[in-house]
Amino acid sequence: MKYVLKKLNNILLMNHKMKLVFGIIFIIAMGSCTNSSNPLSDTEKQHYLNLGDSIATTAQQSLLKNVTRAIQENGTAQAVAYCNIKATPLTDSISKAFTVKVKRLTDKTRNPENSIRLEADKKAWEAIKRISTDPSNLQKHILIQEGVSVYYYKAIQIGMPTCLSCHGNKETDIDAETLQNIFNKYPSDLATGYKLGDLRGMWKIKLE
């Protein structure tokens, strides 16, 4: 009987050790999967560029459509209030629709939430500025891979004369009422002085 109990204890002890070993192996394996990142293949890069471009284009068109409608219905001065309230929720709705994280970033902010803070974003901004001055580069977008995450960035340019009524020259493009509303809503505003075609900011989309 003692022999049987001793044998049983040895078996249980062996099983416990085996579970411990397999548990450690599993944790190491999971840690390796989490921290490792393989460079994207050309096919994967093109896939993410196409996906990012599609989402950024949808977001841009949606934003411009809604702002243009607000201007047509209530005038430019009142559209400032619309942007103050609706621009961020609209971007969030695009994020939810595509199950990604969409942000607008710029070096000359109106809404401080859109400022460029992270080092990766600063590097992306410098790259976007370079390619935006290259007439042969029509897409004006880049990918950055950080670990297992892929980020898509695309230039936002002043593409319509309507944009200048809020972001153009304070003396010639923006009327007094609109300028006052901008100051009231955004006391630290930097987002004026642009011309048609100027680089306004960039879309940042976390794809994975």
N, C-alpha and C positions, 0 to 999 in steps of 0.2 A: 504493500500500500504506500509506504514512504517513497519507494522507488517511482511509483506511478505519479505521485504528487510532485516529486522532484523533476520528473520528466515534463510534466504539464507546466510547471513554473518556468522551466528552461524554454519551452515552446512559446509561452506567453511573452517572456523577456525578449526572445528572438523576434517575435512579431512586432513588439513595441519598438525595438531598434530599427527594424526594417521600415516601419511607418515613419520613424523620425528621419531616417536617411532619405526616403522618398519625398518627405515633406520639404527637406532642405533642398533637394534637387529641383522640386517644383518651384520653390521660391526663387532660386537662382535663375531658372529658365524663364520665369515670368519677368524677373527683373531685366534679363537680357532682352526680352521682346519689347519691354517698355522703353528701354534706353537706347536701343539700337535703331539706326536709321540707314537704309540703303539709298544711295542716290537714285533719283527718278530716271527711268529710261526715257528715250526720246518720245516713245508712244505715250507714256504717262504724262510727260510734260505737255504734249500737245492736247491731251485730254483735259488737263487742268486749266490750260490757257483758254481752251474753247468754253469750258464750263464757267470759268471766272468771267470771261467776256460776256457771256450770255446773261449772267446774273447782274453784272455791273451795268450793262445796257438796259436791262429791265428796270433797275433801280433809278438810273438816270432819267429814263423816259417817264417813269411814274412821277418822279419828283418835279420834273419840268412841266408835265401835264397839269399837275395839281396846283403848282405855283402860278402857271399861266392862267388857269381858270379863276384862281383867287384874284388875280390882277384884273381880269376882264369883268368879274362880278362886282368887285369892291374898290378897285383902284390900287395903285402901287403902294400907297401909304399904308393901307389896311392889310396888304399882303405881307408886310413885315410881321404883323401880329400872327398871321397864319403860319409863317415859317417858324416863328418862335414856339408855337404850340404843336404844330403838326409834323415838322420835318423829321424829328427823331423817332416818333411813333411810326411814321411811314417807313423809315429805314429798318426799324425793328420788325415790321410786318413782312418785309422782303426777306429778312433773316429767317423768320419762322416758315415762310412759304417754301424756301429752298433748303431748310435745315442747315444753315451755315451762320456765320457771324459777319455781318456787313457793317462797315464804318466809313465815314467820310473824314479825311484828315487834311490839314492845310497848315502852312506856316504863317498865314495871315488870317487869324480866326475872327469870326463873328460870334459864334457860340464857343466858349472856352473848352467845351467837351471835345471839340474837333481838333485840338492842338496835337502836334507831333511830339511825343514824349519818349517813346521807346527807342533804343539804339537801332534796332532792326528797322523800325519805321523811318528813322532819320537816313539810314543807308538807302532804303527804298526810295525815299524822296529825292535824294541826290541822283539816283539812277533815273527816276522818272523825269527830272529836270533835264538831264542830258539827252535822253531819247526824244523829249518833247521839242527840242531844237533841231532834231534831225528830220528833214523833210522826206527822206527815203523810208523812214520808219512810220508806217501808217497806223499800226496797232497801238503803239505807245503803252505797252503793258509788260509786266515782268512777273516771275515767280520767285519766291524765296522759300527754301525748305529749312525748317528748324526742327531737328529731331524727327518725330513722326508727324509733325504738322506741316501743312503746305499753305502758304499765303500768296494770294493773288493781289497785285496792285495795278491800278489803271489810272491814267491821267484824267483829270476833270478840267476841261477848258471852257472859257467863256465863248459859248457857241452861238448865242442869239443876241440881237440888239436889246431884247427885253431884259436880259440879265444886267445890262449896264444901268438900268433904271434903279437898281439897288446896289450895284457893285462898281459902277463906273466913276467918272470924275465928279467930285462933289460940287464943282462950280458949273459944269455944263450938262451932266447926265442925270443927276439926282435932284428932284425938286425939294423945296424947303420942308414941306410936310413929311415927306418920306424920310429925309435926313434927320428930322427931329424924332420921328418914331424909332428909327434905328438907334439913335443915341439913348432914347428912353428905355428900350428893350435890351440894348447891348452897350453899356457905358464904355466898355474897353474895346469897342469894335476896331478892327484893323482891315476889314475886307472891302475897301474901296480903292479907287484909283486904277482899276483894271481897264484894258481895252479889249475889243473883240479879238478872240483867238488866244488871249493870254492864258497861261496855266493858272488855274484857280486852286487846285488841290488834287487829291487822289482818292480813289476807292481802295479800301483794304477789305479783303474777303478771306476769312479763314475757311479753307475748304476741307481740311481733314485734321 
